[in-house]
Amino acid sequence: MNNYTIVVVQFQDSERTYDFFNHLPDVDIDDYVVVDTARGMQIAQVVDFKSTSRYAKKHVVQRVDVESHQKRMNSLWARWD
């Protein structure tokens, strides 16, 4: 768990990073998060944390639970085997 209020994220098709306000307690580096962007809700990967940023304007909406999703998918695929 981090005490920072800014997360630095990177979108899948971009090398550029973006800063977002974060108030969620369980976000760590390499987590995927849903962020509120000018293009709507998008998924990005957390690559760093900051205590301040003049670029952060929008917020992290929620953490993506990738592990639970993978378990659900494995369970579904097991039914087809």
C-alpha distances in whole Angstrom, upper triangle without the diagonal:
4,7,9,12,13,12,15,16,19,22,24,27,26,25,24,21,20,18,17,15,12,11,9,6,5,6,6,10,13,12,14,14,18,18,21,24,28,28,27,24,22,20,18,16,13,14,13,11,14,14,17,19,23,23,20,22,21,17,15,17,14,13,15,15,17,18,19,21,23,23,25,27,28,29,32,33,34,36,38,39
4,6,8,10,10,13,15,18,21,23,26,25,24,23,19,18,15,14,13,10,10,9,7,8,7,7,10,13,12,15,15,17,18,20,23,26,27,26,23,22,20,18,16,12,13,11,8,10,10,14,16,20,20,17,20,19,16,14,16,15,14,17,17,19,20,22,24,25,26,28,30,31,32,34,35,37,39,41,41
4,7,9,10,14,16,20,23,25,28,27,25,24,20,18,15,14,12,10,9,10,8,10,10,10,13,16,16,18,17,19,18,21,23,26,28,26,24,23,22,20,18,14,15,12,9,9,8,12,15,18,19,16,19,18,15,15,17,16,16,19,20,22,23,25,27,28,29,31,33,34,35,37,39,40,42,44,45
4,6,7,11,14,17,20,23,26,24,22,20,17,15,12,11,9,8,9,10,9,11,10,10,12,15,15,17,15,17,16,18,20,23,25,24,22,21,20,18,16,12,13,10,6,6,5,8,11,14,15,13,15,15,13,13,16,16,15,19,20,22,24,25,27,28,30,31,33,34,36,37,39,40,42,44,45
4,7,10,13,17,19,22,25,23,22,20,16,14,10,8,6,5,6,9,10,12,11,12,14,16,15,16,14,16,14,15,17,20,22,21,19,19,18,17,16,13,14,11,8,7,6,7,9,12,13,10,12,12,10,10,13,14,15,18,20,22,24,26,27,29,30,31,33,35,36,37,39,41,42,44,45
4,7,10,13,16,19,21,19,19,16,12,10,6,6,5,5,8,10,12,13,11,12,12,15,14,15,13,14,12,14,15,18,20,19,18,17,16,14,13,10,11,9,6,5,6,6,7,10,10,7,10,10,9,9,13,14,14,17,20,22,24,25,26,28,30,31,32,34,36,36,38,40,42,43,44
4,6,10,13,16,18,16,16,14,10,8,6,5,6,6,10,10,12,12,9,9,9,11,11,11,10,12,10,13,14,17,19,18,16,14,13,11,10,7,8,6,5,6,9,10,9,12,11,9,12,11,9,8,12,12,12,14,17,18,21,23,23,24,27,28,29,30,33,33,34,36,39,39,41
4,7,10,13,15,13,12,10,6,6,5,6,9,10,13,14,15,15,11,11,9,11,11,11,11,13,11,13,13,16,18,18,16,14,13,9,8,6,6,5,6,7,11,11,10,12,10,9,12,12,11,10,14,14,14,16,18,19,21,24,24,25,27,29,29,31,33,34,34,37,39,39,40
4,7,10,12,10,10,9,5,5,6,8,11,11,15,14,16,15,11,11,9,9,9,9,8,10,9,12,12,15,15,15,14,11,9,6,5,4,5,7,9,11,14,14,13,15,12,11,13,12,11,10,13,13,12,13,16,16,19,21,21,22,25,26,26,28,30,31,31,34,36,36,37
4,7,8,7,7,6,5,6,9,11,14,15,18,18,20,18,14,14,11,10,11,10,10,11,11,13,12,15,15,16,14,11,9,6,5,7,7,9,12,14,18,17,16,17,14,13,16,14,14,13,15,15,14,14,17,17,20,22,21,21,25,26,25,27,30,30,30,33,35,35,36
4,6,5,8,8,8,9,11,12,16,16,20,19,21,20,16,16,14,12,12,10,10,11,10,12,11,14,13,13,12,8,7,5,6,9,10,13,15,18,21,20,18,20,16,15,17,15,15,13,15,15,14,14,17,16,19,21,19,20,24,24,23,26,28,28,28,31,33,33,34
4,6,8,10,10,12,15,16,19,20,23,22,23,21,18,17,15,12,13,10,12,13,13,16,14,16,15,16,14,10,8,7,8,11,12,15,18,21,24,24,22,23,20,19,20,19,18,16,18,17,16,14,17,15,18,21,18,19,22,23,21,23,26,26,26,29,31,30,31
4,7,9,11,13,16,18,21,22,26,25,27,25,21,21,18,16,16,14,15,15,15,17,15,16,15,16,15,12,11,10,11,14,14,18,20,23,26,25,23,24,20,20,21,20,20,19,20,20,19,18,21,19,22,24,22,22,26,26,24,26,29,28,28,31,33,32,33
4,5,8,10,14,16,20,21,24,24,26,25,21,20,17,15,17,15,16,16,15,17,14,16,15,17,16,13,12,10,11,13,13,15,18,20,23,23,20,21,17,18,19,18,19,18,20,21,20,19,22,20,24,26,24,24,28,29,27,29,32,32,31,34,36,36,37
4,7,10,14,16,20,21,25,25,26,25,21,19,16,15,17,16,17,18,17,19,17,18,18,20,19,16,15,12,11,13,11,14,17,18,22,21,19,20,17,18,20,20,20,19,22,22,21,21,23,22,25,27,26,26,29,30,29,31,34,34,33,36,38,38,39
4,7,10,13,17,19,23,23,25,24,20,19,16,16,17,16,16,17,15,17,14,16,16,18,18,15,14,11,12,12,11,13,15,16,19,18,15,16,13,14,16,17,18,17,20,21,20,21,24,23,26,28,27,27,31,32,31,33,36,35,35,38,40,40,41
4,7,10,14,15,19,19,21,20,17,16,13,13,15,14,14,15,13,15,13,15,16,17,16,14,13,10,10,9,8,9,11,12,16,15,12,14,11,11,14,14,15,14,17,18,18,18,21,21,24,26,25,26,29,30,30,32,35,35,35,37,40,40,41
4,7,10,12,16,17,19,19,16,16,14,14,15,14,13,13,10,12,10,12,14,15,14,12,12,9,10,10,10,10,11,11,14,13,10,11,8,8,10,10,11,11,15,16,16,18,21,21,24,26,25,27,30,30,30,32,35,35,36,38,40,40,42
4,7,9,13,15,17,17,14,14,13,15,15,14,12,13,10,11,11,13,15,16,15,13,13,11,11,10,10,9,9,8,11,9,7,9,6,5,8,8,9,10,13,15,15,17,21,22,25,26,26,27,30,31,31,33,36,36,37,39,41,42,43
4,6,10,12,14,15,12,14,14,15,14,13,11,11,8,9,9,12,14,14,13,12,12,11,12,10,12,11,10,10,11,10,9,10,8,5,6,6,5,6,10,12,13,15,19,20,23,25,24,26,29,29,30,32,34,34,36,38,40,41,42
4,7,9,12,14,12,14,15,17,15,15,12,12,9,10,12,15,17,16,14,15,15,13,14,12,14,12,10,10,10,9,9,11,10,6,7,6,5,6,9,12,13,16,19,21,24,25,25,27,30,30,31,33,35,35,37,39,41,42,44
4,6,8,10,8,11,13,15,13,13,10,11,10,11,14,17,19,17,15,15,14,13,13,11,13,12,10,10,10,11,12,14,13,10,11,9,6,5,8,9,10,14,16,19,21,22,23,25,27,27,29,31,32,33,35,37,38,40,41
4,6,9,9,12,15,17,15,15,12,13,12,13,16,20,21,19,17,17,17,16,16,14,16,15,12,13,12,13,14,17,16,13,13,11,8,8,9,9,11,15,17,20,22,22,23,26,27,28,29,31,32,33,35,37,39,40,42
4,6,6,10,13,15,12,13,10,12,12,14,17,21,22,19,17,17,15,15,15,13,16,15,13,14,14,16,17,20,19,15,16,14,10,8,8,7,8,12,13,16,18,18,20,22,23,24,26,28,29,30,32,34,35,37,39
4,6,9,13,15,12,14,12,14,15,18,21,24,25,23,20,20,18,17,16,14,16,15,13,15,14,17,19,22,21,18,19,17,14,11,12,10,10,13,14,17,18,18,20,22,23,24,27,28,29,31,33,34,35,38,39
4,7,10,12,9,11,11,13,15,18,21,25,25,23,19,19,16,15,14,12,14,14,13,15,16,19,20,23,22,19,21,18,15,12,12,10,8,11,11,14,14,15,17,19,20,21,23,25,26,27,29,30,32,34,35
4,7,9,6,8,8,11,12,16,18,22,22,21,17,16,14,12,10,8,11,11,10,13,14,17,18,21,20,17,18,16,13,10,11,9,7,9,11,13,14,16,17,19,20,22,23,24,26,27,29,30,32,34,35
4,6,6,9,10,13,15,18,20,24,24,23,19,18,15,12,10,7,9,8,9,12,14,17,18,21,20,18,20,18,15,12,14,12,9,11,12,13,14,17,18,19,20,22,23,25,27,28,29,30,33,34,35
4,6,9,10,14,15,18,20,23,23,23,20,17,14,11,8,5,5,6,8,12,15,17,17,21,19,17,20,19,16,14,16,14,11,13,14,14,15,18,19,19,21,23,24,25,27,29,29,31,33,34,35
4,7,9,13,15,18,19,23,22,22,19,16,12,10,6,5,6,9,11,15,18,20,20,23,21,19,21,20,17,14,16,14,11,11,12,11,13,16,16,16,19,21,21,22,24,26,26,28,30,31,32
4,6,10,12,16,18,21,21,19,16,14,10,8,6,6,8,10,12,16,18,20,20,23,21,18,20,18,15,12,13,11,7,7,8,8,10,13,13,14,17,18,19,20,22,24,24,26,29,30,30
4,7,10,13,15,18,18,16,13,10,7,6,4,6,10,12,14,17,20,21,20,23,20,18,19,16,14,10,11,9,6,5,8,8,11,13,12,13,16,17,17,19,22,22,23,25,27,28,30
4,6,10,12,16,15,13,10,8,6,6,6,7,11,13,13,16,18,19,18,21,18,15,16,13,10,7,7,6,4,5,9,10,13,14,14,16,18,19,19,22,24,24,25,28,29,30,32
4,7,9,13,12,10,6,6,5,7,9,10,14,15,16,18,20,20,19,21,18,15,15,11,9,6,5,5,6,7,11,12,15,16,15,17,20,20,20,23,24,24,26,28,30,31,33
4,6,10,10,8,6,5,6,7,10,11,14,15,15,16,18,18,16,17,14,11,11,8,6,4,5,7,9,10,14,15,19,20,19,21,24,23,24,27,28,28,29,32,33,34,36
4,7,8,6,5,7,9,10,13,14,17,18,17,18,20,18,17,17,14,11,10,6,6,6,7,10,12,14,17,19,22,23,21,24,27,26,26,29,31,30,32,35,36,36,39
4,5,5,6,7,10,11,14,15,17,18,18,19,20,19,16,16,13,11,9,7,8,9,10,13,15,16,20,21,24,25,23,26,29,28,28,31,33,32,33,36,37,38,40
4,6,8,10,13,14,17,18,20,21,21,21,23,21,18,17,14,12,10,9,11,13,14,17,19,20,23,24,28,28,26,29,32,31,31,34,36,35,36,39,40,40,42
4,7,8,11,13,17,19,21,22,23,24,25,24,21,20,17,15,14,12,13,14,14,17,19,19,22,23,26,27,24,27,30,29,28,31,33,32,33,36,37,37,39
4,6,10,12,16,18,21,22,22,23,25,24,21,21,18,16,14,11,12,12,11,14,16,16,20,21,24,24,22,25,28,26,26,30,31,30,31,34,35,35,38
4,7,10,13,15,18,20,20,22,23,23,21,21,18,16,14,11,10,10,8,10,12,12,16,17,21,20,19,21,24,23,23,26,28,27,28,31,32,32,35
4,7,10,13,15,18,19,20,23,22,20,21,18,15,15,12,11,10,10,11,12,11,15,15,19,19,17,19,22,22,21,24,26,25,27,30,31,31,33
4,7,10,13,15,17,19,22,22,20,22,18,16,17,14,12,10,10,10,9,8,12,12,15,16,14,16,19,19,19,22,24,23,24,27,29,29,31
4,7,9,12,14,16,19,19,18,20,16,15,16,13,12,10,11,11,10,9,13,12,16,18,16,17,21,21,21,23,26,25,26,29,31,31,32
4,6,9,12,15,18,19,18,20,17,16,17,15,14,11,13,12,10,10,12,11,14,17,16,17,20,21,21,23,25,26,26,28,31,31,32
4,6,8,11,14,16,15,18,16,14,16,15,13,10,13,12,10,11,13,13,16,18,18,19,22,23,23,25,27,28,29,31,33,34,35
4,7,11,14,15,15,18,16,15,18,17,16,14,16,16,14,15,17,16,18,21,21,21,24,26,26,27,30,31,31,33,36,36,37
4,7,11,12,12,16,14,13,17,16,15,14,17,16,15,17,19,19,21,23,24,24,27,29,29,30,33,34,34,36,39,39,40
4,7,9,10,14,13,12,15,15,14,13,16,16,15,17,19,20,22,24,25,26,28,30,31,32,34,36,36,38,40,41,42
4,5,7,11,11,10,14,15,14,14,17,18,18,20,23,24,26,28,29,30,32,33,34,36,38,39,40,42,44,45,46
4,7,11,12,11,14,15,14,15,18,19,19,22,24,26,28,30,31,32,34,36,36,38,40,41,42,44,46,48,49
4,7,9,8,12,13,14,15,19,20,20,24,26,28,30,32,32,34,36,37,38,40,42,43,44,46,48,49,50
4,5,6,9,11,13,14,18,20,21,23,26,28,30,32,32,34,36,37,37,40,42,42,43,46,48,48,50
4,6,8,11,13,16,19,22,23,26,29,30,33,34,34,36,39,39,40,42,44,44,45,48,50,50,52
4,6,9,12,14,17,20,21,23,27,28,31,32,32,33,36,37,37,39,41,42,42,45,47,47,49
4,6,8,10,14,16,18,20,24,25,28,29,29,31,34,34,34,37,39,39,40,43,44,45,47
4,7,10,13,16,18,21,24,26,29,30,29,32,34,34,35,37,39,39,40,43,44,45,47
4,7,9,13,15,17,21,23,26,27,26,28,31,31,31,34,36,36,37,40,41,42,44
4,6,9,12,14,18,20,23,23,23,26,28,28,29,32,33,33,35,37,38,39,41
4,6,8,11,14,16,19,20,20,22,24,24,25,28,29,30,31,34,35,36,38
4,7,10,13,15,18,18,18,21,23,22,24,26,27,28,30,32,33,34,36
4,6,9,12,15,15,15,18,19,19,21,23,24,25,27,29,30,31,33
4,6,9,11,12,12,15,17,17,18,21,22,23,25,26,28,30,31
4,6,9,9,9,11,14,14,15,17,19,19,21,23,25,26,28
4,6,6,7,9,10,11,13,15,16,17,19,20,22,24,25
4,6,5,6,9,10,10,12,14,15,16,18,20,22,23
4,5,5,6,9,10,11,12,14,15,16,19,21,21
4,5,5,6,9,10,11,12,14,15,17,19,20
4,5,5,6,9,10,11,12,14,16,17,19
4,5,5,6,9,10,10,12,14,16,17
4,5,5,6,9,10,10,13,15,16
4,6,5,6,9,10,11,13,15
4,5,5,6,8,10,11,13
4,5,5,6,9,10,11
4,6,5,7,9,10
4,5,5,7,9
4,5,5,7
4,5,5
4,6
4
